[in-house]
Amino acid sequence: MLILGIESSCDETSVALVKDGKKVLANLVSSQIEIHRKYGGVVPEVASRQHLKTINPLLAQALKQSEKKKEEIDAIAVTFAPGLQGSLMIGLMVAKTLAWLWKKPLIGVNHLEGHMYAAFIENEIEPPAMVLLVSGGHTENILFSGYGKYKLCGKTKDDAVGEAFDKVARLLGLPYPGAPYIDQAAQKGNPEKFHFTEAIPDSNDFSFSGIKTAVLYKINELKKNQDFLPINDLAASFSKSVADTLVKKTLKAAKKNEVNKIIITGGVAANSQLRKKMADECKKEDFSLFLPTMKYCTDNAAMIAAAAYYKFISGSTAMDGMNLKAVSRLPVTG
């Protein structure tokens, strides 16, 4: 089954063609990072305009790269939630137009489900598994029992982890988006130099607002006593604390729900300390760990097409079609 996927939930425009949920024939992504960097974050109206400019050229390029014609496509998949309303509407408009013109089924995909299925593209995974979904807008532990069978086991009480990385990067004078720059700095620093206490340690939920404030206080303290900031050490210590918290709570949730498979997905799944820490702990616990490669961690249309494939073969598309609407907030667990 060949599915054309479209993703435009935030500031990446992406078009992909994926066969049977796994064989990626094309996965093109146009990033807006450089455009939004001068603002220090995503500007919704600017993002929508950029999607309009790039989505049709990407579609043409994806068809050319995959060497597929519209007649060979079985269905069209599109992100309809959650995300920026205007950005979502651009992708939906294009997907609905193509579905109408080409007479193809239209499958709506929750962006968070897409992230979960990013791990399925290159891995053979049999549910159940505990998912750690970490991105700029989400930090959640989700019990994945099968398509459409999800249970929320923990979520952030305040900042998502990706948001915390961006805010701490700003405090350290690092560019936007913060996560990759903090990761680079952390690899040159001492993670034991500073200690940042874990928030709500006895809860299943996460909290990253406090650690962001703790970093601010530490920076102010250091500025009073010395002429330079140990940026690499601060980045490494912050990253270690975040990784320790994410790993500890995810393993706790897995054990509580009696599963021995862990999936990490979302943009922050690219963080090197998190990947290493989780790999080490899973090895100790004899758990299986599944990670998307870096190109599937961030927003992309291949994961949307993959999620749509599993949704289609499970018969979970009754509410899809031309009635799909953009929804800015929608939990994956319903």
QUIVENKA-V417518 format. One record per pair of residues at least 24 apart in sequence whose ideal C-beta (glycine too) atoms are under 7 Angstrom apart, sorted by the first residue. I is the first residue (numbers start at 0). GAP is how many residues later the second one is. If there is no record, write none. Layout:
I/GAP
I/GAP
//
This chain:
0/73
0/308
0/311
1/66
1/70
1/71
1/72
2/71
2/72
2/74
2/302
2/305
2/306
3/69
3/72
3/73
3/301
4/72
4/296
4/297
4/299
4/300
4/303
5/71
5/72
5/85
5/88
5/89
5/295
5/298
6/72
6/84
6/292
6/293
6/294
6/297
7/43
7/47
7/71
7/79
7/80
7/82
7/83
8/70
8/74
8/75
8/78
8/79
8/102
8/290
9/32
9/37
9/73
9/74
9/77
9/289
10/25
10/31
10/36
11/286
11/287
12/38
12/41
12/42
12/45
13/285
13/286
13/287
14/43
14/44
14/47
14/286
15/46
15/284
15/285
15/286
15/289
16/45
16/49
16/51
17/284
17/287
17/288
17/291
19/289
20/99
20/285
20/288
20/289
21/99
23/97
23/278
24/41
24/43
25/36
25/39
25/40
26/273
26/274
26/275
27/30
27/33
27/34
28/271
29/24
29/28
32/144
36/138
36/139
39/130
39/136
40/135
43/40
43/42
44/41
46/37
46/40
47/38
47/39
47/42
50/36
50/39
51/38
54/35
54/39
69/32
72/29
72/31
74/29
74/30
74/32
74/233
74/237
75/28
75/30
75/31
76/30
76/32
76/227
76/228
76/231
77/30
77/31
78/30
78/32
78/35
78/225
79/28
79/29
79/244
79/245
79/246
79/247
80/29
80/30
80/245
80/246
80/249
81/29
81/245
81/246
81/247
81/248
82/28
82/245
84/241
84/243
87/238
88/237
91/232
91/234
95/226
104/212
105/214
105/215
105/216
105/218
106/201
106/204
106/205
106/210
106/213
107/212
107/216
108/195
108/198
108/199
108/202
109/220
109/222
111/26
111/220
112/194
112/219
113/189
113/190
113/193
114/150
114/151
114/188
115/28
115/147
115/149
116/186
116/189
116/190
116/193
117/147
117/174
117/178
117/185
118/144
118/146
118/171
118/172
118/173
119/186
120/171
120/175
120/181
120/185
121/170
121/171
122/167
124/136
124/138
124/165
127/131
128/130
128/132
128/133
128/134
129/120
129/123
129/124
129/127
129/129
129/131
129/132
130/132
130/134
131/114
131/118
131/130
131/132
132/132
132/133
133/27
133/28
133/112
133/130
133/132
133/134
133/135
134/25
134/27
134/131
134/132
134/133
135/24
135/26
135/27
135/131
136/25
137/128
138/67
140/108
140/109
140/112
141/190
141/191
142/114
143/119
146/163
146/164
146/167
146/169
147/166
147/168
149/182
149/183
150/182
151/179
151/181
152/51
152/100
152/104
153/50
153/51
153/52
153/95
153/99
154/50
154/51
155/49
155/50
155/51
155/52
156/48
156/49
156/50
157/49
157/50
157/51
158/49
158/50
158/53
160/47
160/81
160/85
160/107
161/105
161/106
163/44
163/47
163/48
164/103
166/45
167/44
167/47
167/70
170/44
170/45
170/48
171/59
171/62
171/63
178/88
178/89
178/92
181/53
181/56
181/57
182/56
182/88
182/89
184/46
184/47
184/50
185/49
185/50
185/53
185/87
186/85
187/44
188/43
188/44
188/46
188/47
189/43
189/46
190/45
190/46
190/48
190/49
192/37
192/40
192/43
192/44
193/24
193/39
193/40
193/43
195/41
195/42
195/45
197/43
197/46
197/47
203/45
203/49
205/39
205/43
210/27
210/30
210/31
238/32
238/34
239/33
242/28
242/30
242/31
242/34
243/33
245/28
246/30
246/31
246/34
250/30
250/34
253/33
259/27
259/28
260/26
260/27
260/29
261/25
261/27
262/27
263/27
264/27
265/31
266/30
266/31
268/28
269/24
269/27
//
